[in-house]
């Protein structure tokens, strides 16, 4: 996931590297959907930072089994990927510590974790192997393409969007992930009764999330009377959340249920 604290300029690339070439043979593709796929404004900021030896080794060894690229050219068979477990989609997982903890705490639920941050992908794979977490799969690429083209209808038992980039400048608000168009896409693969769980420490973004979720006909607030939800016990304290709390930010959780309107 991307935050303003993660928008440093790209590091210089070796002159001999071919654009689009994989950094780790057999690992995640550099541009899985292809730059030609679409020209829309993206809601994420790709980060280029150093991949440790352990992360790189995890990408090389584990990606063929536990990783998948979001290429937009196929539909994923989640039942096969997770052995029939109910599946929750997590959009943006940072370095993966919270994802790994949730997977360990709930081994009966599969987590399809999506991000574009290569060190985080490697770190989550390494954590999954270290702790024997067979219910985690890592997807590389744009979650919008995944939702729109690669997930069957009513295939998800839940969706999590924790601490997405708030794009605080007004001219960048159009890049925020949680918008009406995103909710239109999210509703398709979510089963009736599945819960979309969002969390943010950016007050104006929390207000926008609440407004668009309350206005969308395919979602209903799980909180009687409306408003924000208490922090669920199953959501671990994330690194970004800790940074926000240190700055005096207030964290808001929003839990909205997929309705049965189109069933």
Steps between C-alpha positions, in 0.01 A plus 500: 500500500619851442513790742636855462795380708578251223510733199873566484645540150589180322851375560730505196485182292801325351547614141525140378160396635228449240180686582232251602751220563434300819729586789471143627478223237192294575373770735251787462491674163617860479182608315256208508209662317720684250516876475276478192215348701343830600580866552282578801630685804639246744413518867837367614857625488749225415796505738852393415706410802766250582408132504693310764673172429234309694213672321658437162556134580136466610382656174711263291402184687141563607346721232433212255290329769351780710512802269296617203527794262198719428517490121132556422487206258354218713251429776643363823364177643497593868361164606801327346747761630379468860375144513138601552560746786291818517712779352555860611669747266746739664595802290833648605694314770823696540768267634246229580541468877132568575390274216712215630362546850138495377574187296653330803208599724242373249640202309151411375488811280707555187656842445570624149736789572561758224780756481755643258785536752761235419678496839162460671407215269823320582463569870145362514604186313789451741270548801248254358767236454659564839170460685352227281216718370346307214197733479683800347546581131671814371380686191715754317343792317198727481208396721256678270594269211470202736149600607381590154635210297647218708256413781177305446173650621418427865835333567625710795394463862648834596724788396751709698645839416722604788672840496491572127682805368285800607635726223453802729538776239165601356616467139591137573169396662398337172775246562350375824404135476170504688272679253157410356660340192718277720197390701321412176789266417534364854133403520523257206728231645372537858247248627179632658581559866875538439650793687716776355728619780684831453728674748683832481672745731430794267185675625388660170541170318301320771219750448510442123498122549198523728313726258555285190433172679178627656382627163572179308198271451707179512635557852346552842665607823547225757483761777144552629414862445793551264842654549842350563552156652704412806840356409446123457721281713615303196663803333861520621673828567679579174826689461325784319235514772769527765662786312167677476425454869844637587404814308173533690282370217170330577439167330157427352366157406211460258326164458234482228310188396431403140124508453287253306355760265610330176457137610 
